[in-house]
Amino acid sequence: MFSSTPTPSACQSNAENDRILVLRRFWLSTALLTATVMQVLDITIVSVALPYMAGSLAANETQISWVVTSYLVAAAISTPLTGFLTARFGRRRLLLASLGGFVLISALCGISQDLAELVLLRLLQGLVGAPLPSLAQAMLIEAYPPEARGHIMARWSLAVVAGPILGPVVGGYLVMHLDWRWVFYVNLPIGIVAWLLAAAYSARTTDYQKISVDILGFLCMAVGLGALQIILDQGNQMDWFTSRRIIILTLLATFAMSLFVWRASTRSDSIVNLRLLRNRDFWVASLASVTFGAGFYGIVTFQPIFLEQLLGYPPETAGWISAARGVTAMAGMLLTGRVIHRTGPLSLALMGCVLSAIGGYAMTGFDLHLDPWAAIWPGLLQGLGLGVAFSSIATLAFRSIPKTATAEAAGLFGVMRVLGGAVGVSLMTTILSRSAQSAWNHLAGYINPFNPHLHTFLSMLPTTSAPLQVAIVQQEVLRQAQMLSYIDGFWALGGVFVITTGILLIAKKF
């Protein structure tokens, strides 16, 4: 008879295998999370450097904005391809190609000599790098057991949230102390280390599939998403539907996306598996990701601009104030990873959305005499909510998705996140423009010789020159109008978090 008790050598071998597995998971997750941070960081780190790029490349405000728009358009088109490219080439090959290409194109962006070259390279950078967050999400889910999904999704969510928050900090420092080109060069050392770790610790697979794909459906999706992204990004500058170009793009986006949805619903070779939306957890989380992403990206994009341009904070200071949100976001995600298996993702997502909405409400009390602490504490509260909600929504999305569909689901979920960010930035841009104009017209009505407060203000000025006094009054009215427009914007973004709360409440009830 043979004993079923493991021998000491067998126990030692099992322990060694477990140690190697833990080590491989650690370094692989380090590479994947680093790649994710790097890709999403490039959305906001470039925004800080746009004024300096414009001066160096002899571009105006509208022209230089295409440096950001081209990246977002390319990312929106490329993200849904993650599932197809994974099946065709394998996750490891796609990861290494995407990461290596992103680093190489970042270097080329840094040495670009004119605006057209930079915009083209940013378009390529967005196309090549867009699969990284979704690919990292799918590979992390595959590498860890189901009971650890909440914990690892908290880490992935931290990377996705940390990128946009750290962007203004890193970008402000590089622009102030080095040069705008370093917002691209910074990707080189980080990306090379991530590539080496991914090459060493990602699993080699051979289960590639030579699958057919609906080319017409993909072209419709690409045209529709590209047109929609341009509408959202450039709509306010073109005065929305008073512009013939916006009308044409809207009709094009509507037709192309309708044709894509029809083909994706009736064909088995669609580039995007819309049947995943039949999963209740996934479609609820995807919808919540759109609205929550709108609020998140709207705030992290425009708070540094508010602090720098309106309040006169140095870029570094504005960046650090914005980054305070990331500290509590990290704490919220770490906390979520520890307790989500006991509470479930839906309840935590609700709590996070409520905290985010409260933080947004607190920002509506900002004024032109805002001190740093008054700007920081709403961000701390909001960051905690963002961290809890973001990781919980991501966990909810993949809670009941089979591992075989994680790559397709990650690509579709990524599209929702990107579109949500585009909606949030467009919403805030439109509110700032329209509300500032309305506030200017309202405040200008008080500038008349019969207003005693105007005479008091003029008597306090250091000059008696009428032209200089008029210029100072105009500048002050503009500042007050812009402040009122930012308050309206913060109200709207807080309302977006309330909408997300409503979506999750309905899901929790049913």
C-alpha positions as CSV (number, residue, x, y, z in Angstrom):
1,M,0.0,0.0,0.0
2,F,1.1,3.5,-0.7
3,S,0.7,6.5,1.7
4,S,-1.3,9.5,0.3
5,T,0.7,11.8,2.7
6,P,2.9,14.2,0.6
7,T,6.6,13.6,1.1
8,P,8.8,16.4,2.4
9,S,10.4,16.8,-1.0
10,A,6.9,17.1,-2.7
11,C,5.9,19.7,-0.1
12,Q,9.1,21.6,-0.7
13,S,8.6,21.4,-4.5
14,N,5.0,22.7,-4.2
15,A,6.2,25.6,-2.0
16,E,8.9,26.5,-4.5
17,N,6.4,26.5,-7.3
18,D,4.0,28.7,-5.4
19,R,6.8,31.1,-4.7
20,I,7.7,31.3,-8.4
21,L,4.1,31.8,-9.3
22,V,3.7,34.7,-6.8
23,L,6.9,36.2,-8.1
24,R,5.8,36.0,-11.8
25,R,2.5,37.5,-11.0
26,F,4.1,40.4,-9.1
27,W,6.5,41.3,-11.9
28,L,3.9,40.8,-14.6
29,S,1.4,43.0,-12.8
30,T,4.1,45.6,-12.3
31,A,4.7,45.6,-16.1
32,L,1.0,45.7,-17.0
33,L,0.1,48.4,-14.5
34,T,3.1,50.5,-15.5
35,A,2.1,50.3,-19.2
36,T,-1.5,51.3,-18.3
37,V,-0.3,54.3,-16.3
38,M,1.9,55.4,-19.1
39,Q,-0.8,55.2,-21.8
40,V,-3.5,57.1,-19.8
41,L,-0.9,59.6,-18.5
42,D,-0.3,60.8,-22.0
43,I,-3.9,62.3,-22.1
44,T,-3.4,64.9,-19.5
45,I,0.4,65.3,-19.4
46,V,0.3,66.8,-22.9
47,S,-2.5,69.2,-22.0
48,V,-0.2,71.1,-19.6
49,A,2.4,71.5,-22.3
50,L,0.1,72.7,-25.1
51,P,0.8,76.5,-24.6
52,Y,4.5,75.8,-24.8
53,M,4.1,73.6,-27.9
54,A,2.0,76.3,-29.6
55,G,4.8,78.8,-29.1
56,S,7.5,76.4,-30.3
57,L,5.6,75.1,-33.3
58,A,4.0,78.5,-34.3
59,A,0.5,77.2,-33.9
60,N,-2.7,78.9,-32.6
61,E,-5.0,77.5,-29.8
62,T,-7.3,75.7,-32.3
63,Q,-4.4,74.1,-34.2
64,I,-2.5,72.9,-31.2
65,S,-5.6,71.2,-29.7
66,W,-5.3,68.6,-32.4
67,V,-2.3,67.2,-30.6
68,V,-4.8,66.0,-28.0
69,T,-7.7,65.3,-30.3
70,S,-5.7,63.1,-32.7
71,Y,-4.6,60.9,-29.8
72,L,-8.2,60.5,-28.4
73,V,-9.7,59.8,-31.9
74,A,-7.1,57.1,-32.5
75,A,-7.6,55.6,-29.1
76,A,-11.4,55.5,-29.6
77,I,-10.9,53.6,-32.9
78,S,-8.2,51.2,-31.7
79,T,-9.5,50.2,-28.3
80,P,-12.3,47.9,-29.7
81,L,-9.7,46.0,-31.7
82,T,-8.2,44.5,-28.6
83,G,-10.3,41.4,-28.6
84,F,-9.7,40.6,-32.3
85,L,-6.0,41.4,-32.2
86,T,-5.6,39.2,-29.1
87,A,-7.3,36.3,-30.8
88,R,-5.2,36.8,-34.0
89,F,-1.8,37.4,-32.6
90,G,-1.9,36.3,-28.9
91,R,-1.9,38.5,-25.8
92,R,1.9,38.4,-25.3
93,R,2.7,39.4,-28.9
94,L,0.1,42.2,-28.9
95,L,1.4,43.5,-25.5
96,L,5.0,43.6,-26.6
97,A,4.2,45.2,-30.0
98,S,1.9,47.8,-28.5
99,L,4.2,48.7,-25.7
100,G,7.3,48.8,-27.9
101,G,5.5,50.8,-30.6
102,F,4.2,53.3,-28.0
103,V,7.7,53.9,-26.6
104,L,9.3,54.3,-30.1
105,I,6.6,56.8,-31.3
106,S,6.9,58.7,-28.0
107,A,10.6,59.3,-28.9
108,L,9.6,60.4,-32.4
109,C,7.0,62.8,-30.9
110,G,9.8,64.4,-28.8
111,I,12.0,65.2,-31.8
112,S,9.2,66.3,-34.1
113,Q,9.8,69.7,-35.8
114,D,6.4,70.9,-37.0
115,L,2.8,70.6,-36.0
116,A,1.7,68.3,-38.9
117,E,4.4,65.8,-38.0
118,L,3.5,65.9,-34.3
119,V,-0.2,65.4,-34.9
120,L,0.5,62.5,-37.2
121,L,2.7,60.9,-34.7
122,R,0.2,61.4,-31.9
123,L,-2.4,59.7,-34.1
124,L,-0.1,56.7,-34.5
125,Q,0.7,56.8,-30.8
126,G,-3.0,56.6,-29.9
127,L,-3.6,53.7,-32.4
128,V,-0.6,51.7,-31.1
129,G,-1.0,52.4,-27.4
130,A,-4.8,52.2,-27.0
131,P,-5.0,48.4,-26.4
132,L,-2.6,48.6,-23.4
133,P,-5.2,49.4,-20.6
134,S,-7.8,46.8,-21.9
135,L,-5.1,44.3,-22.6
136,A,-3.6,44.7,-19.1
137,Q,-7.0,44.4,-17.6
138,A,-7.7,41.1,-19.4
139,M,-4.2,39.6,-18.6
140,L,-4.5,40.5,-14.9
141,I,-7.9,38.8,-14.7
142,E,-6.5,35.8,-16.4
143,A,-3.4,35.6,-14.2
144,Y,-5.3,35.7,-10.9
145,P,-7.9,33.3,-9.5
146,P,-11.6,34.5,-9.4
147,E,-11.5,35.2,-5.6
148,A,-8.7,37.7,-6.2
149,R,-10.4,39.6,-9.0
150,G,-11.6,42.4,-6.8
151,H,-8.2,43.0,-5.4
152,I,-6.4,43.0,-8.8
153,M,-9.1,45.2,-10.4
154,A,-8.5,47.7,-7.6
155,R,-4.9,47.9,-8.6
156,W,-5.8,48.2,-12.3
157,S,-8.3,50.9,-11.5
158,L,-5.6,52.7,-9.5
159,A,-3.4,52.7,-12.6
160,V,-6.2,54.1,-14.8
161,V,-7.1,56.8,-12.3
162,A,-3.5,57.7,-11.3
163,G,-2.4,58.4,-14.9
164,P,-4.8,61.4,-15.5
165,I,-4.2,62.7,-12.0
166,L,-0.4,62.5,-12.2
167,G,-0.3,64.0,-15.7
168,P,-0.5,67.7,-14.6
169,V,2.1,67.1,-11.8
170,V,4.6,65.4,-14.1
171,G,3.9,67.7,-17.0
172,G,4.1,70.8,-15.0
173,Y,7.5,69.8,-13.5
174,L,8.9,68.8,-16.9
175,V,7.7,71.9,-18.7
176,M,9.0,74.3,-15.9
177,H,12.4,72.7,-15.4
178,L,13.2,71.0,-18.8
179,D,11.2,71.4,-22.0
180,W,7.9,70.4,-23.5
181,R,9.5,67.6,-25.4
182,W,10.2,65.8,-22.1
183,V,6.5,65.0,-21.8
184,F,7.2,62.5,-24.5
185,Y,10.8,61.5,-23.5
186,V,9.6,60.5,-20.0
187,N,8.0,57.5,-21.6
188,L,11.3,56.0,-22.8
189,P,12.9,54.7,-19.5
190,I,9.5,53.8,-18.0
191,G,8.4,52.0,-21.2
192,I,11.6,50.1,-21.7
193,V,11.6,48.7,-18.2
194,A,7.9,47.7,-18.6
195,W,8.7,46.0,-21.9
196,L,11.6,44.0,-20.5
197,L,9.5,42.9,-17.5
198,A,6.6,41.9,-19.8
199,A,8.9,40.0,-22.1
200,A,10.4,38.1,-19.2
201,Y,7.2,37.2,-17.2
202,S,4.3,37.1,-19.6
203,A,3.2,33.6,-20.6
204,R,4.0,32.3,-24.0
205,T,0.9,31.0,-25.8
206,T,0.3,29.4,-29.2
207,D,-3.5,29.4,-29.2
208,Y,-3.8,31.9,-32.1
209,Q,-6.9,32.0,-34.2
210,K,-7.0,32.9,-37.9
211,I,-10.5,34.3,-37.5
212,S,-12.4,36.3,-40.2
213,V,-13.6,39.8,-39.4
214,D,-16.3,42.0,-40.7
215,I,-14.2,44.7,-42.5
216,L,-17.2,46.8,-43.5
217,G,-18.4,46.8,-39.9
218,F,-15.0,47.8,-38.6
219,L,-14.7,50.6,-41.1
220,C,-18.2,51.9,-40.0
221,M,-17.1,51.7,-36.3
222,A,-13.9,53.5,-37.0
223,V,-15.6,56.3,-39.0
224,G,-18.4,56.6,-36.5
225,L,-16.2,56.7,-33.4
226,G,-13.7,59.1,-35.1
227,A,-16.4,61.5,-36.2
228,L,-18.1,61.4,-32.7
229,Q,-14.7,62.1,-31.0
230,I,-14.1,65.1,-33.3
231,I,-17.6,66.4,-32.6
232,L,-17.2,66.2,-28.9
233,D,-13.7,67.7,-28.9
234,Q,-14.1,70.4,-31.5
235,G,-17.9,71.1,-31.3
236,N,-17.6,74.0,-28.9
237,Q,-14.9,75.8,-31.0
238,M,-17.1,75.4,-34.1
239,D,-20.3,76.6,-32.2
240,W,-21.9,73.2,-32.5
241,F,-24.8,72.8,-34.9
242,T,-24.4,76.3,-36.4
243,S,-21.3,74.8,-38.1
244,R,-21.9,72.9,-41.3
245,R,-18.9,70.7,-40.5
246,I,-20.4,69.6,-37.2
247,I,-23.7,68.8,-38.9
248,I,-22.0,66.7,-41.5
249,L,-20.0,64.9,-38.9
250,T,-23.1,64.2,-36.8
251,L,-24.9,62.7,-39.8
252,L,-21.9,60.7,-40.7
253,A,-21.4,59.4,-37.1
254,T,-25.1,58.5,-36.8
255,F,-25.2,56.6,-40.1
256,A,-21.9,54.8,-39.6
257,M,-22.6,53.8,-36.0
258,S,-26.2,52.6,-36.9
259,L,-24.8,50.5,-39.7
260,F,-22.1,49.1,-37.4
261,V,-24.6,48.2,-34.6
262,W,-26.9,46.5,-37.2
263,R,-24.0,44.4,-38.6
264,A,-22.6,43.6,-35.2
265,S,-26.0,42.4,-34.0
266,T,-26.5,40.1,-37.0
267,R,-23.1,38.8,-37.8
268,S,-20.8,36.4,-35.9
269,D,-17.6,37.9,-37.2
270,S,-18.1,41.4,-35.8
271,I,-15.0,43.2,-34.5
272,V,-16.9,44.0,-31.3
273,N,-19.0,41.4,-29.5
274,L,-22.1,43.5,-28.6
275,R,-23.8,40.3,-27.3
276,L,-21.7,40.9,-24.1
277,L,-24.1,43.7,-23.3
278,R,-26.8,41.0,-22.6
279,N,-24.9,40.4,-19.4
280,R,-26.6,42.5,-16.8
281,D,-23.6,43.2,-14.7
282,F,-21.5,44.2,-17.8
283,W,-24.0,46.6,-19.4
284,V,-24.8,48.3,-16.1
285,A,-21.1,48.8,-15.4
286,S,-20.5,49.9,-18.9
287,L,-23.2,52.6,-18.7
288,A,-22.0,53.7,-15.3
289,S,-18.4,53.8,-16.7
290,V,-19.6,56.3,-19.4
291,T,-21.2,58.7,-16.9
292,F,-18.6,58.3,-14.1
293,G,-15.8,58.7,-16.6
294,A,-17.3,61.9,-17.8
295,G,-17.3,63.4,-14.3
296,F,-13.8,62.1,-13.5
297,Y,-12.1,63.3,-16.7
298,G,-13.9,66.6,-16.7
299,I,-12.6,67.4,-13.2
300,V,-9.0,66.1,-13.5
301,T,-8.6,67.9,-16.9
302,F,-10.0,71.3,-15.9
303,Q,-9.1,71.8,-12.3
304,P,-5.4,72.4,-13.1
305,I,-6.5,74.9,-15.8
306,F,-8.7,76.7,-13.3
307,L,-5.9,77.0,-10.8
308,E,-3.3,78.1,-13.2
309,Q,-5.1,80.4,-15.6
310,L,-7.7,82.0,-13.3
311,L,-6.1,81.9,-9.9
312,G,-2.5,82.3,-11.1
313,Y,-1.1,79.2,-9.4
314,P,2.3,78.0,-10.8
315,P,1.9,74.8,-12.9
316,E,3.8,72.7,-10.2
317,T,1.5,74.0,-7.4
318,A,-1.6,73.4,-9.4
319,G,-0.4,69.9,-10.3
320,W,0.3,69.0,-6.6
321,I,-3.1,70.3,-5.5
322,S,-4.8,68.2,-8.2
323,A,-2.6,65.2,-7.3
324,A,-3.9,65.3,-3.7
325,R,-7.0,63.6,-5.1
326,G,-4.8,60.7,-6.2
327,V,-3.6,60.0,-2.6
328,T,-7.1,59.3,-1.3
329,A,-8.0,57.6,-4.6
330,M,-5.2,55.1,-3.9
331,A,-6.4,54.6,-0.3
332,G,-10.0,54.1,-1.6
333,M,-8.8,51.5,-4.1
334,L,-6.7,49.6,-1.6
335,L,-9.6,49.6,0.8
336,T,-11.9,48.4,-1.9
337,G,-9.6,45.5,-2.8
338,R,-9.7,44.3,0.8
339,V,-13.4,44.4,1.4
340,I,-15.1,44.0,-1.9
341,H,-15.3,40.2,-1.7
342,R,-17.4,40.7,1.5
343,T,-19.7,43.6,0.5
344,G,-20.0,43.1,-3.3
345,P,-19.1,45.7,-5.9
346,L,-22.5,47.4,-6.3
347,S,-22.8,48.7,-2.8
348,L,-19.2,50.1,-2.8
349,A,-19.8,51.7,-6.2
350,L,-22.8,53.5,-4.8
351,M,-20.8,54.8,-1.8
352,G,-18.0,56.0,-4.1
353,C,-20.4,57.9,-6.4
354,V,-22.1,59.6,-3.4
355,L,-18.7,60.7,-2.0
356,S,-17.7,61.9,-5.5
357,A,-20.9,63.9,-5.8
358,I,-20.3,65.5,-2.4
359,G,-16.8,66.5,-3.4
360,G,-18.1,68.0,-6.6
361,Y,-20.7,70.0,-4.6
362,A,-17.9,71.3,-2.3
363,M,-16.1,72.6,-5.4
364,T,-19.1,74.8,-6.2
365,G,-18.0,77.0,-3.3
366,F,-14.7,78.0,-4.9
367,D,-14.0,81.7,-5.4
368,L,-11.2,83.9,-6.8
369,H,-9.6,84.1,-3.3
370,L,-9.2,80.4,-2.9
371,D,-6.3,79.3,-0.7
372,P,-4.5,76.0,-1.3
373,W,-6.1,74.0,1.5
374,A,-9.7,75.1,0.5
375,A,-8.8,73.7,-3.0
376,I,-7.3,70.5,-1.6
377,W,-9.9,69.1,0.8
378,P,-12.8,68.7,-1.7
379,G,-10.3,66.8,-3.9
380,L,-9.3,64.5,-1.0
381,L,-13.0,63.6,-0.4
382,Q,-13.7,63.2,-4.0
383,G,-10.5,61.1,-4.6
384,L,-11.7,58.6,-2.0
385,G,-15.0,58.3,-3.8
386,L,-13.3,58.0,-7.2
387,G,-11.1,55.3,-6.0
388,V,-13.9,53.2,-4.4
389,A,-16.3,53.7,-7.3
390,F,-13.9,53.2,-10.2
391,S,-12.5,49.9,-9.0
392,S,-15.9,48.6,-7.9
393,I,-17.5,49.4,-11.3
394,A,-14.6,47.6,-13.1
395,T,-15.1,44.6,-10.8
396,L,-18.8,44.6,-11.4
397,A,-18.3,44.6,-15.2
398,F,-16.2,41.4,-15.1
399,R,-17.9,39.6,-12.2
400,S,-19.8,37.2,-14.4
401,I,-17.9,37.4,-17.7
402,P,-16.2,34.1,-18.6
403,K,-12.4,34.2,-19.0
404,T,-12.6,33.3,-22.6
405,A,-14.4,36.6,-23.3
406,T,-12.3,38.9,-21.1
407,A,-10.3,40.4,-24.0
408,E,-13.4,41.3,-26.0
409,A,-15.1,42.6,-22.8
410,A,-12.1,44.7,-21.8
411,G,-12.0,46.3,-25.3
412,L,-15.7,47.2,-25.2
413,F,-15.4,48.4,-21.6
414,G,-12.4,50.5,-22.6
415,V,-14.4,52.2,-25.4
416,M,-17.1,53.2,-22.9
417,R,-14.4,54.7,-20.6
418,V,-12.8,56.7,-23.4
419,L,-16.2,57.9,-24.7
420,G,-17.2,58.9,-21.2
421,G,-14.0,61.0,-20.8
422,A,-14.6,62.7,-24.2
423,V,-18.2,63.6,-23.1
424,G,-17.0,65.0,-19.8
425,V,-14.3,67.2,-21.4
426,S,-16.7,68.4,-24.1
427,L,-19.4,69.1,-21.6
428,M,-17.1,71.2,-19.4
429,T,-15.6,73.0,-22.4
430,T,-19.1,74.0,-23.6
431,I,-20.3,75.1,-20.2
432,L,-17.2,77.2,-19.6
433,S,-17.6,79.0,-22.9
434,R,-21.4,79.5,-22.9
435,S,-21.7,80.3,-19.2
436,A,-18.8,82.8,-19.3
437,Q,-20.4,84.7,-22.1
438,S,-23.8,84.7,-20.3
439,A,-22.1,85.9,-17.0
440,W,-20.2,88.6,-18.9
441,N,-23.4,90.0,-20.4
442,H,-25.0,89.9,-17.0
443,L,-22.1,91.5,-15.1
444,A,-21.5,94.2,-17.7
445,G,-24.9,95.6,-17.0
446,Y,-23.7,96.7,-13.6
447,I,-20.9,98.8,-15.2
448,N,-22.6,102.2,-15.4
449,P,-22.1,105.6,-13.9
450,F,-25.1,105.2,-11.6
451,N,-23.5,102.3,-9.7
452,P,-21.8,103.6,-6.5
453,H,-19.8,100.4,-6.1
454,L,-18.1,101.1,-9.4
455,H,-17.0,104.5,-8.2
456,T,-15.6,102.9,-5.0
457,F,-13.7,100.3,-7.0
458,L,-12.2,103.0,-9.3
459,S,-11.1,105.1,-6.4
460,M,-9.1,102.2,-5.1
461,L,-7.1,101.7,-8.3
462,P,-3.5,102.9,-8.4
463,T,-4.1,104.9,-11.6
464,T,-6.4,107.8,-12.6
465,S,-5.9,107.2,-16.3
466,A,-9.3,106.5,-17.8
467,P,-8.1,104.0,-20.5
468,L,-6.2,102.0,-17.9
469,Q,-9.2,102.0,-15.5
470,V,-11.4,100.7,-18.3
471,A,-9.0,98.0,-19.1
472,I,-8.7,97.0,-15.4
473,V,-12.5,96.9,-15.1
474,Q,-12.9,94.8,-18.2
475,Q,-10.3,92.3,-16.9
476,E,-12.0,92.1,-13.5
477,V,-15.4,91.5,-15.1
478,L,-13.9,88.8,-17.3
479,R,-12.3,87.1,-14.3
480,Q,-15.6,87.1,-12.4
481,A,-17.5,85.8,-15.4
482,Q,-15.0,82.9,-15.8
483,M,-15.3,82.1,-12.1
484,L,-19.0,81.9,-12.4
485,S,-18.6,79.6,-15.5
486,Y,-16.3,77.3,-13.5
487,I,-18.9,77.1,-10.7
488,D,-21.6,76.1,-13.3
489,G,-19.2,73.5,-14.6
490,F,-18.5,72.0,-11.2
491,W,-22.3,71.9,-10.6
492,A,-22.7,69.9,-13.9
493,L,-19.9,67.5,-13.1
494,G,-21.3,66.9,-9.6
495,G,-24.7,66.2,-11.3
496,V,-23.0,63.6,-13.5
497,F,-21.9,61.6,-10.4
498,V,-25.5,61.8,-9.2
499,I,-26.7,60.3,-12.5
500,T,-24.2,57.5,-12.0
501,T,-25.6,56.9,-8.5
502,G,-29.1,56.7,-10.0
503,I,-28.0,54.1,-12.6
504,L,-26.5,52.0,-9.9
505,L,-29.5,52.4,-7.6
506,I,-31.8,51.1,-10.4
507,A,-29.4,48.2,-11.0
508,K,-29.4,47.4,-7.3
509,K,-33.2,47.3,-7.1
510,F,-33.6,45.0,-10.1
